[in-house]
Amino acid sequence: MPELPEVETIVRELRCADIIGRKIIESIIMWPPLIRGRPFFFKKQLAGKEIIALARRGKFIVFTLSGGYFLLVHLRMSGQFNLADANQAREVHQHIILRLSDGRELRYRDTRKFGRWQITRDPSEILGALGPEPLAESFRPAVFFSCLKAHRRQLKPLLLDQRVIAGLGNIYADEALWEARLHPRRLSDSLDGRESLRLFKAIRHVLRRGIRNKGTSLGTGMGNYYRPGKKTGQNQDKLRVTRHSGALCPRCGTAVMRLLVGQRATYICAKCQKLAPERSDPRRSESQKTKN
C-alpha cells in the first residue's frame, strides 16, 4: 500500500506534470464501486471543474477544484496514476479516466480495485478524523510523547492507526522502530521521554528518506507502487529490515526476524529491539554518584 512518501511523491510529480490549471472535461468510470456515492452525480460534479491545487493529507490525494469542490483519492493497496495522450491505447485495470483540457488524460489504474474516490464540498468530513502529519512543523516531540502516554497499545498497531498519526504504514513503521531500537510489541505508555524522542526522530528520518528516494517499490508486479510515468521508487534499496528476513542486521549483525504484530507482517532485529523497557542499572548509577 502506498504510504506517506509514495503519496507525497505522486502529488509532487503530478504537480510537475503541469495539471494545475487544467479543466476536467469529462470523467470516464469503468468500475463504479471505486466511487463513493452515485457515479452519475460524481461525473456531473467533476465536469468542467478546474484543478486549482493538489496536495496530500495522510495517505489521501486532495484535488482542490473550482466551484468549492474537493476530490479525495485514496490509493489503498494498488492505486496508480499515469498521464497519457487521449489517443494512446488504454491499459487493463485503468478504471477511472479524467479527460483534461490540454488533450491529456489522467488515468487511474488499480489491479485490486480497493481504491476510493469521493467528491465533496467539505473534505473535513473525511480528513478531519486523521491524526497529525508527522512531518508538520506543529508535530512536536512533546505532542508525540503525550500521544504515546495517552494510549496503552502496542507500538506497531498504534503507529499504523491513522487517527493517531497520519500517513504511516507497514514499511515505514518497521523502519522507524528499528531505527529507534524499539520492539513493535512494546506498550506505548511504557516509553520514557528519551525513547519517545528517539522514535519521533526515527519516524521523521525514515519518511524524509522515503520522500527523497521517491518512495518504495517492493517487487515489479502490476499492483506494486509506481510513480506517474510507470517509474519505480528507489527507497527499497535503503530499507534496513523490511522484507530482509534472515539477512543480517546492518547495526549488530543479528539475523532479522519476521513476526506477526497485529496481524501484520513485521520485521525486527531481536537483539537491537528488546521487548522489555530499558532500565538503568542502579549499581551503575550509584557508582556514578560515588565518582562524582
Secondary structure, DSSP 8 states (H G I E B T S, - for coil): ---HHHHHHHHHHHHHTT-TT-BEEEEEES-GGGBSS-HHHHHHHHTT-BEEEEEEETTEEEEEEGGGEEEEEE-TTTEEEEEEETTS---TTEEEEEEETTSEEEEEEESS---EEEEES-THHHHTTS---TTSTT--HHHHHHHHHT--SBHHHHHH-TTTSSS--HHHHHHHHHHTT--TTSBGGG--HHHHHHHHHHHHHHHHHHHHTT----SSSTTS--BTTTB--SGGGG-SSTT-TTSB-TTT--B-EEEEETTEEEEE-TTTS-SS-----HHHHHHHHHH-
